[in-house]
């Protein structure tokens, strides 16, 4: 039986920031160095806990902190993100 994945905080925030940048999934995937399929699965929650290096690259590309993407913080701050990369 197929069960649909529920989006995670990470997935929702990645999709939201990607759309704010007006980027396609392909564009962000190219920047991060992953497949469109992997990015789509992160955004939809099919990959609920991606590797740490991928989260770090997503945060850097999107101008956010890893804490923000993971739901630890509600502040997405470009200056904070620069200190983590």
MOTA-V183874 format. One record per run of one state. SS is the DSSP state (H for helix, E for strand, L for the rest). FROM is the first residue (numbers start at 1). TO is the last residue. Records with the same first field share a line. If there is no record, write none. Layout:
SS->FROM-TO ; FROM-TO
This chain:
L->1-8 ; 21-24 ; 33-35 ; 45-51 ; 63-65 ; 71-77 ; 85-85
H->9-20 ; 25-32 ; 36-44 ; 52-62 ; 66-70 ; 78-84
